[in-house]
Amino acid sequence: MTVAPEAPGARQATGRPRTTLPGPARGTEPGGERRRALTRLRATDTYAVVGAAASALSLTWLLFAWVLPFNGAVGFVVMAYGLFLLVYALLVSFDEDGPAIVDRIAAAVVRSMGVLLVVILAFVVVYALVEGRKALVHLNFFTQDMKLAGPLEPLSVGGALHAAAGTLIMITIALLITVPAGLVCAVFLTEVPGGYARFVRTIVEAMTALPSIVAGLFIYATVILGLGLSQSGLAAGLALSVMMLPIIIRAADVVIRLVPGTLREASYAMGTSRWRTVWHVVLPTCRSGLTTAVILGTARGIGETSPVLLTAGYTNDLNLNPLHDPMVSLPLVTFEYVKSPEPNMISRGFGTAALLMTLVLLLFVAARIVGGRGPGQLSRRQEHRRVLASRRDARRFDGRRADSASTPSPIPSPNALTEPGSSS
C-alpha cells in the first residue's frame, strides 16, 4: 500500500501543519487581549520610580524655597512623599490602565512603609550606639557595677554589670513562670472548647491591655505587703510574668488554632489519646509560632521599668540573690542615668540602652535557634537518637529471625490421624 504524496504547496497555502489547530498567539487570552504580568519587574518600572522620586524632590524643593512659606524636615518629607505618589501614578498611567495603576500605587505604599520602619529602627540603634560610644569603649563598663562610681566619676570607673545581671535574673524567673503556664493555657483554650474556655479567653484579652504600673502595684500589694516578701528580683520577676502571660497566651492560642484539623483526626484515628496528640502532633507542628509567642512576651517584659521600680527597688550594687535585697534592671538604669544632668551619666545611660538592645538580640537569636525548626525537622541529637533506635530494632528483629530459624517446627505423629475426633 502506497501513500499518496502530499500535494505541493499545501503547507505553503496554510502556513502551518495540517494537525495544528488555530488558536490565539502565545501570551494572549482567547478574546485577543494580552495577559498582563503584574509581578514582573521591567525597566520602565524602575524608570518610573526613579523619575517620580526625582520629580517629587525637585517640586518639593521649589515649593519650599520659592512658593510656600513652609520649612522643616518633617513637612518636606511628607510633601515629597505625596508628590511622589502622584507623579508615580501619572507615569504608570502612560503604560497601564486602572487596576494596574492601583496595584502599583498600593505596592509603593506598602514597600515605603517597610522602608520607613527599617529606617526608624536603624536610627534608634545607631543613635544609641553613637551617644553611648564613650562608655562602651571601656571594658569596665561590662565588668563593674556602680558601687564605687558617682555622678562626677570618669567613665573609666563603674559600669552596668549589676543591671545586666538583674535583667537576666528577672526575665529568667518570668520565663520560667509564663512559658509553661502560657502554653498550657493556650492548649486548654484550643483543645478544650466550652463556656469556661470562652470566659478565660475574654479575661486574657482584657489583660493584654493591662498597664504595667497596675501589674507592679498588684505584686507590691499581694506579695510584698501581703506576704511580707522584701523588694527583690523574685518580686520583679512575678510582676514581669503578669505582663508577659497574656501576650504569650494570646499569641500561642492563635498559632495553635492554625494547626490543620486533619492532623488531629489522623492521630485520633490511630488510637492516640488527646494529650499524646497535643504533645507529639500539635506542639511540634507549631513550634516556630510558639517561639514567636515567647519572643513577643519577652520583648514586652524585658523593657518594663515601673514594675521593677515598685517591686525590686533600686541599687548600685551587684546582687545575684533574687530572694533578698533590691535589684535593678537595664531599662530602669537607663531611665535613671539619662535624666541626670551630668554628661558622663548620660553617656552611661545610652551605653546601657545599647547593651539592652544587644542582650535582647542575643535572646531572640537563641530562641530562634532552639525553636525555629519547622514541623518534622529534627536536630542532630534527635536524628542520632532515631538512628540508635533503628539499630536496636534491627538487632531485635535479627534475633527473632535467628530464634525462629533454630527452633525446629513440630512434626505431627502418625497416630494423630487415627485419634478420636480427628477428621478422616
Backbone torsions as a table, in degrees:
resi	resn	phi	psi	omega
1	MET	NA	128.0	-178.2
2	THR	-109.2	146.8	178.7
3	VAL	-97.4	130.2	-179.6
4	ALA	-66.5	135.0	179.8
5	PRO	-64.9	150.8	-179.3
6	GLU	-68.6	138.5	-178.6
7	ALA	-62.2	134.0	179.6
8	PRO	-63.6	137.4	178.2
9	GLY	90.3	0.0	-179.4
10	ALA	-67.0	-45.2	179.1
11	ARG	-68.9	-35.8	-179.0
12	GLN	-67.8	-29.2	-177.7
13	ALA	-72.2	-39.5	-177.0
14	THR	-92.3	-27.7	-179.4
15	GLY	83.3	2.2	179.9
16	ARG	-157.3	160.9	178.6
17	PRO	-60.8	156.2	-178.2
18	ARG	-66.2	-25.0	-178.1
19	THR	-82.8	-4.6	-179.4
20	THR	-87.3	126.0	-179.8
21	LEU	-87.0	143.9	177.7
22	PRO	-67.9	144.0	179.8
23	GLY	-163.8	177.5	-179.0
24	PRO	-71.5	160.3	178.9
25	ALA	-67.9	159.7	-177.5
26	ARG	-65.5	132.9	-179.4
27	GLY	87.9	6.2	179.7
28	THR	-119.4	154.1	177.0
29	GLU	-80.1	165.6	178.3
30	PRO	-57.8	-28.0	-179.7
31	GLY	-78.5	-3.9	179.8
32	GLY	98.5	-4.2	-179.1
33	GLU	-86.3	135.6	-179.3
34	ARG	-76.5	134.6	-179.1
35	ARG	-71.7	135.9	-177.4
36	ARG	-97.6	130.6	177.3
37	ALA	-99.0	110.0	-175.9
38	LEU	-83.8	-19.9	-175.4
39	THR	-96.8	-7.3	-178.0
40	ARG	-84.2	128.7	179.9
41	LEU	-85.2	122.7	179.9
42	ARG	-112.4	166.6	179.9
43	ALA	-65.9	-34.7	179.5
44	THR	-64.9	-30.9	176.9
45	ASP	-65.7	-44.2	177.7
46	THR	-62.7	-42.7	178.7
47	TYR	-62.9	-38.1	-179.5
48	ALA	-66.2	-42.1	-180.0
49	VAL	-65.9	-47.0	-179.0
50	VAL	-65.2	-43.4	179.2
51	GLY	-64.7	-40.3	178.8
52	ALA	-66.1	-39.7	178.6
53	ALA	-65.2	-44.4	179.2
54	ALA	-64.5	-41.2	179.5
55	SER	-66.3	-40.4	-179.8
56	ALA	-64.6	-42.7	178.2
57	LEU	-65.2	-40.8	-179.7
58	SER	-66.3	-45.4	-179.9
59	LEU	-65.3	-39.5	179.8
60	THR	-65.9	-43.0	177.2
61	TRP	-62.4	-39.5	179.1
62	LEU	-64.6	-42.2	-179.8
63	LEU	-67.9	-42.3	-178.6
64	PHE	-70.9	-32.4	-174.1
65	ALA	-88.7	-31.5	-170.2
66	TRP	-123.5	-28.3	-170.3
67	VAL	-106.2	-57.9	-171.9
68	LEU	-98.8	146.6	179.0
69	PRO	-85.8	52.2	-178.9
70	PHE	-107.3	154.8	172.8
71	ASN	-154.8	168.1	-179.6
72	GLY	111.8	142.4	-177.4
73	ALA	-71.8	-36.9	-177.8
74	VAL	-64.8	-46.3	177.9
75	GLY	-63.5	-37.2	178.1
76	PHE	-63.0	-44.7	-178.5
77	VAL	-66.7	-42.6	-178.8
78	VAL	-63.8	-46.4	179.7
79	MET	-66.4	-39.0	178.7
80	ALA	-64.6	-37.5	179.2
81	TYR	-67.7	-41.9	177.3
82	GLY	-63.5	-43.2	177.2
83	LEU	-66.1	-34.1	177.1
84	PHE	-61.2	-44.1	179.2
85	LEU	-64.5	-40.4	179.7
86	LEU	-65.6	-46.9	-179.3
87	VAL	-66.9	-38.0	179.4
88	TYR	-65.1	-40.5	176.5
89	ALA	-63.8	-38.3	178.8
90	LEU	-65.4	-42.3	-179.8
91	LEU	-68.3	-38.5	179.2
92	VAL	-68.1	-32.0	-178.0
93	SER	-66.8	-16.3	177.9
94	PHE	-70.4	-27.2	-177.1
95	ASP	-113.3	-19.8	-173.8
96	GLU	-124.6	170.8	178.1
97	ASP	-105.3	-164.5	-172.4
98	GLY	-56.6	-56.6	-178.8
99	PRO	-59.6	-39.4	179.5
100	ALA	-67.9	-36.3	177.9
101	ILE	-63.9	-45.5	178.9
102	VAL	-62.2	-40.1	179.3
103	ASP	-64.0	-43.3	-179.4
104	ARG	-67.2	-39.2	179.2
105	ILE	-66.3	-43.1	178.4
106	ALA	-62.7	-41.6	177.7
107	ALA	-63.1	-40.3	178.8
108	ALA	-64.6	-39.9	179.8
109	VAL	-66.5	-45.6	-178.4
110	VAL	-63.2	-45.5	-178.9
111	ARG	-68.0	-36.1	178.3
112	SER	-67.8	-34.6	175.6
113	MET	-66.0	-38.7	175.4
114	GLY	-63.2	-43.2	177.2
115	VAL	-62.9	-39.1	179.3
116	LEU	-62.4	-43.5	178.7
117	LEU	-63.4	-41.7	178.6
118	VAL	-64.5	-40.0	179.6
119	VAL	-65.3	-42.0	179.3
120	ILE	-63.8	-44.8	178.9
121	LEU	-62.2	-44.3	178.8
122	ALA	-64.0	-37.2	179.0
123	PHE	-64.8	-43.0	179.8
124	VAL	-62.9	-46.0	-178.6
125	VAL	-65.2	-47.6	-177.6
126	VAL	-66.1	-38.5	179.8
127	TYR	-64.1	-42.2	178.1
128	ALA	-65.3	-40.0	179.2
129	LEU	-67.7	-40.3	-178.7
130	VAL	-68.3	-44.1	-179.1
131	GLU	-70.4	-28.7	-179.2
132	GLY	-100.7	11.0	-176.6
133	ARG	-64.3	-30.0	-179.4
134	LYS	-66.6	-31.8	178.9
135	ALA	-88.2	-31.2	-175.7
136	LEU	-72.5	-21.7	-178.1
137	VAL	-78.0	-10.6	179.1
138	HIS	-94.6	130.4	-179.7
139	LEU	-67.0	-31.3	-179.5
140	ASN	-64.9	-18.8	177.8
141	PHE	-64.1	-27.5	-179.2
142	PHE	-99.9	-10.3	-174.2
143	THR	-119.7	-4.1	-178.1
144	GLN	-126.1	160.9	172.3
145	ASP	-103.8	-169.8	-176.3
146	MET	-103.6	26.1	-177.8
147	LYS	-65.7	-39.4	-177.0
148	LEU	-107.4	10.6	-176.6
149	ALA	-115.6	130.1	176.4
150	GLY	-106.3	-178.3	-178.9
151	PRO	-62.3	-28.7	-177.2
152	LEU	-95.1	-0.3	179.8
153	GLU	-71.0	148.5	177.0
154	PRO	-69.3	169.0	-177.3
155	LEU	-71.6	-10.6	176.9
156	SER	-78.7	-1.1	178.3
157	VAL	-122.9	134.0	177.0
158	GLY	86.1	165.3	-179.3
159	GLY	-167.8	-163.4	-175.4
160	ALA	-118.9	25.8	-179.8
161	LEU	-64.8	-39.9	-179.2
162	HIS	-64.6	-35.9	179.4
163	ALA	-72.6	-40.7	178.6
164	ALA	-64.5	-43.7	178.2
165	ALA	-64.1	-41.3	177.9
166	GLY	-63.0	-40.5	178.1
167	THR	-62.8	-44.4	179.9
168	LEU	-64.2	-41.5	-179.9
169	ILE	-66.1	-45.2	-178.7
170	MET	-64.4	-45.7	-177.1
171	ILE	-70.8	-29.1	175.7
172	THR	-66.8	-44.0	177.0
173	ILE	-61.7	-43.5	-179.9
174	ALA	-64.2	-40.3	179.8
175	LEU	-68.9	-37.4	177.2
176	LEU	-62.3	-27.2	178.7
177	ILE	-88.4	-45.7	-169.3
178	THR	-81.3	-34.2	-176.3
179	VAL	-65.4	-52.6	177.3
180	PRO	-64.7	-44.7	-178.1
181	ALA	-65.4	-41.3	-178.9
182	GLY	-67.2	-42.3	179.8
183	LEU	-68.7	-39.8	177.9
184	VAL	-64.1	-41.8	178.4
185	CYS	-66.0	-38.9	178.0
186	ALA	-65.4	-39.9	176.9
187	VAL	-64.3	-39.9	177.4
188	PHE	-62.1	-44.3	-178.7
189	LEU	-64.8	-29.3	-176.1
190	THR	-91.4	-43.3	-172.3
191	GLU	-91.6	-17.8	-179.3
192	VAL	-123.9	74.4	-178.2
193	PRO	-71.2	159.3	179.7
194	GLY	156.8	-175.8	-179.0
195	GLY	-66.1	-39.7	179.2
196	TYR	-67.2	-36.9	177.6
197	ALA	-64.6	-39.1	177.0
198	ARG	-65.0	-36.8	178.1
199	PHE	-66.0	-43.1	179.2
200	VAL	-65.3	-39.5	178.7
201	ARG	-63.4	-37.7	178.0
202	THR	-64.5	-41.7	178.5
203	ILE	-64.6	-41.1	179.8
204	VAL	-63.7	-43.6	178.8
205	GLU	-64.2	-34.4	177.3
206	ALA	-70.7	-36.5	179.8
207	MET	-73.2	-15.6	179.0
208	THR	-61.9	-34.3	179.9
209	ALA	-96.2	20.5	-179.1
210	LEU	-69.9	127.8	177.4
211	PRO	-65.0	147.3	-176.9
212	SER	-66.7	-33.3	179.9
213	ILE	-65.6	-31.8	178.1
214	VAL	-68.3	-40.2	177.0
215	ALA	-63.4	-41.3	177.1
216	GLY	-64.4	-41.6	177.8
217	LEU	-65.9	-35.0	178.7
218	PHE	-63.8	-47.2	178.5
219	ILE	-68.5	-36.5	179.4
220	TYR	-64.4	-39.9	-178.4
221	ALA	-76.6	-37.8	-175.2
222	THR	-87.2	-42.4	-173.5
223	VAL	-92.5	-44.8	-175.4
224	ILE	-81.8	-52.0	-179.9
225	LEU	-79.5	-40.0	-176.8
226	GLY	-76.9	-49.4	-177.0
227	LEU	-93.0	-9.3	176.7
228	GLY	82.4	13.5	177.5
229	LEU	-75.8	136.5	-179.9
230	SER	-76.0	166.4	176.1
231	GLN	-63.6	122.9	-172.6
232	SER	-157.4	176.1	177.4
233	GLY	-67.9	-30.0	177.6
234	LEU	-64.3	-44.0	177.8
235	ALA	-63.7	-39.6	177.5
236	ALA	-65.9	-39.2	176.4
237	GLY	-62.6	-38.0	176.3
238	LEU	-64.9	-40.2	177.8
239	ALA	-65.0	-41.3	177.7
240	LEU	-66.6	-34.3	178.1
241	SER	-65.2	-33.7	176.2
242	VAL	-63.9	-34.8	178.9
243	MET	-76.3	-35.1	-174.4
244	MET	-83.8	-29.3	-172.1
245	LEU	-59.3	-50.3	-179.9
246	PRO	-64.4	-31.8	178.5
247	ILE	-64.9	-47.0	-178.6
248	ILE	-66.3	-41.4	-180.0
249	ILE	-63.2	-46.7	-176.5
250	ARG	-64.7	-46.2	-179.0
251	ALA	-67.9	-41.4	178.8
252	ALA	-67.1	-34.5	177.1
253	ASP	-61.8	-44.4	178.9
254	VAL	-64.5	-40.7	-178.2
255	VAL	-67.6	-43.0	-178.4
256	ILE	-66.5	-33.9	179.0
257	ARG	-68.9	-16.5	177.6
258	LEU	-81.9	-8.4	177.8
259	VAL	-68.6	129.0	-178.0
260	PRO	-59.7	138.3	178.6
261	GLY	-67.2	-21.7	179.5
262	THR	-64.8	-30.0	176.6
263	LEU	-66.1	-41.7	176.9
264	ARG	-65.4	-42.5	-179.7
265	GLU	-63.2	-39.3	177.6
266	ALA	-65.4	-37.9	178.1
267	SER	-67.9	-41.5	178.0
268	TYR	-66.6	-34.0	179.5
269	ALA	-65.4	-25.4	177.5
270	MET	-85.7	4.6	177.5
271	GLY	86.9	16.4	-178.6
272	THR	-82.8	144.2	178.5
273	SER	-74.4	172.5	-176.0
274	ARG	-68.0	-44.7	-176.1
275	TRP	-69.2	-32.6	175.6
276	ARG	-69.1	-34.7	176.5
277	THR	-64.0	-41.8	178.6
278	VAL	-66.3	-42.1	-174.3
279	TRP	-74.5	-38.9	-173.5
280	HIS	-101.5	-13.4	-176.2
281	VAL	-120.3	-56.4	-171.5
282	VAL	-70.6	-53.5	-176.6
283	LEU	-65.2	-43.1	175.7
284	PRO	-63.3	-31.0	-179.5
285	THR	-66.7	-38.4	-177.2
286	CYS	-106.7	31.8	-178.2
287	ARG	-60.0	-44.1	-178.4
288	SER	-65.2	-40.4	177.9
289	GLY	-67.0	-36.7	176.4
290	LEU	-65.9	-35.8	175.1
291	THR	-62.6	-40.5	176.2
292	THR	-62.3	-39.2	177.5
293	ALA	-62.0	-42.9	177.7
294	VAL	-64.8	-38.3	178.8
295	ILE	-64.1	-41.9	178.4
296	LEU	-62.7	-42.5	177.7
297	GLY	-65.4	-40.0	178.4
298	THR	-64.4	-41.2	178.4
299	ALA	-63.4	-32.8	177.8
300	ARG	-71.4	-40.0	-174.0
301	GLY	-84.1	-30.8	-172.5
302	ILE	-74.7	-17.3	-179.3
303	GLY	-103.2	8.9	-178.8
304	GLU	-78.2	145.5	-178.3
305	THR	-118.3	-50.0	-174.7
306	SER	-64.6	-41.1	176.9
307	PRO	-62.3	-36.0	179.1
308	VAL	-67.8	-39.4	-179.6
309	LEU	-65.5	-36.7	-179.5
310	LEU	-76.7	-35.1	-171.0
311	THR	-103.1	-24.6	-178.3
312	ALA	-113.2	-11.9	-179.5
313	GLY	73.3	-153.9	-178.8
314	TYR	-145.8	140.7	179.2
315	THR	-154.1	155.2	174.5
316	ASN	-102.2	1.4	-177.9
317	ASP	-99.2	155.7	175.5
318	LEU	-80.4	120.3	-179.8
319	ASN	-126.5	115.8	-179.6
320	LEU	-101.8	3.0	179.5
321	ASN	-100.9	109.8	-177.1
322	PRO	-77.2	-3.1	-177.1
323	LEU	-94.6	-20.2	-176.0
324	HIS	-139.2	153.2	172.8
325	ASP	69.3	154.0	-178.7
326	PRO	-64.4	157.2	179.1
327	MET	-144.0	149.7	-174.4
328	VAL	-125.3	158.6	-179.4
329	SER	-121.4	167.8	-179.1
330	LEU	-64.0	-44.6	178.0
331	PRO	-61.8	-38.6	179.9
332	LEU	-68.2	-40.1	177.0
333	VAL	-64.4	-40.3	177.4
334	THR	-59.9	-43.4	179.3
335	PHE	-64.1	-42.5	-177.8
336	GLU	-69.6	-37.8	-177.0
337	TYR	-75.1	-40.1	-174.9
338	VAL	-68.2	-32.3	-179.1
339	LYS	-80.0	-0.8	176.6
340	SER	-75.9	146.5	178.6
341	PRO	-79.6	-8.9	-177.4
342	GLU	-81.3	133.1	-179.4
343	PRO	-62.1	-35.7	179.7
344	ASN	-66.4	-38.7	177.9
345	MET	-68.3	-36.0	177.0
346	ILE	-65.2	-40.6	176.5
347	SER	-63.7	-39.7	175.8
348	ARG	-63.0	-37.0	179.0
349	GLY	-64.1	-45.4	178.0
350	PHE	-68.9	-34.1	174.3
351	GLY	-64.7	-37.9	176.2
352	THR	-65.6	-38.2	176.5
353	ALA	-63.7	-41.6	176.4
354	ALA	-64.3	-38.4	176.4
355	LEU	-64.2	-38.6	177.4
356	LEU	-63.4	-44.2	178.5
357	MET	-63.6	-38.7	177.7
358	THR	-65.3	-41.6	178.8
359	LEU	-63.7	-42.3	178.0
360	VAL	-63.6	-40.8	178.5
361	LEU	-62.3	-42.6	178.7
362	LEU	-64.2	-40.5	178.1
363	LEU	-64.7	-40.0	179.5
364	PHE	-66.5	-41.7	178.6
365	VAL	-64.1	-41.9	177.7
366	ALA	-63.2	-40.3	178.7
367	ALA	-65.5	-38.3	178.3
368	ARG	-67.5	-37.4	179.0
369	ILE	-67.7	-39.7	-178.0
370	VAL	-72.0	-47.1	-172.5
371	GLY	-116.7	14.6	-176.2
372	GLY	-88.9	3.6	179.2
373	ARG	-74.1	148.3	179.8
374	GLY	-78.4	173.6	178.9
375	PRO	-61.5	129.8	179.5
376	GLY	82.9	-7.1	179.7
377	GLN	-85.8	122.0	-174.4
378	LEU	-101.7	151.7	173.4
379	SER	-79.8	174.0	-179.5
380	ARG	-65.4	-38.8	178.5
381	ARG	-65.3	-41.1	178.0
382	GLN	-66.2	-39.3	176.1
383	GLU	-64.0	-38.3	177.8
384	HIS	-64.0	-41.0	177.5
385	ARG	-64.0	-39.6	177.9
386	ARG	-63.8	-40.2	179.6
387	VAL	-65.2	-43.9	178.7
388	LEU	-63.8	-40.6	177.9
389	ALA	-64.6	-38.7	178.2
390	SER	-65.3	-39.0	178.4
391	ARG	-66.3	-40.6	176.9
392	ARG	-62.5	-42.2	178.0
393	ASP	-63.6	-39.9	179.4
394	ALA	-64.8	-41.7	177.5
395	ARG	-65.4	-37.5	178.6
396	ARG	-66.1	-40.7	178.1
397	PHE	-66.9	-39.5	177.3
398	ASP	-63.3	-39.6	177.3
399	GLY	-63.7	-37.8	177.7
400	ARG	-66.9	-38.4	178.0
401	ARG	-65.2	-40.9	179.0
402	ALA	-64.7	-39.8	178.7
403	ASP	-65.9	-40.3	179.8
404	SER	-69.2	-31.4	179.4
405	ALA	-75.2	-34.1	-179.0
406	SER	-79.6	-22.0	179.7
407	THR	-84.1	119.2	179.8
408	PRO	-71.2	146.4	178.6
409	SER	-76.1	141.6	-179.1
410	PRO	-65.5	135.1	179.4
411	ILE	-100.6	125.2	-178.8
412	PRO	-66.8	139.6	179.7
413	SER	-73.3	155.0	179.5
414	PRO	-65.7	-27.6	-179.1
415	ASN	-78.8	-4.5	-178.1
416	ALA	-66.2	-28.6	-179.3
417	LEU	-76.0	-23.8	-177.5
418	THR	-99.1	0.5	178.4
419	GLU	-69.8	149.2	179.3
420	PRO	-59.9	141.6	178.7
421	GLY	90.8	-9.6	178.7
422	SER	-84.1	148.6	-179.9
423	SER	-80.6	137.0	179.8
424	SER	-90.0	NA	NA
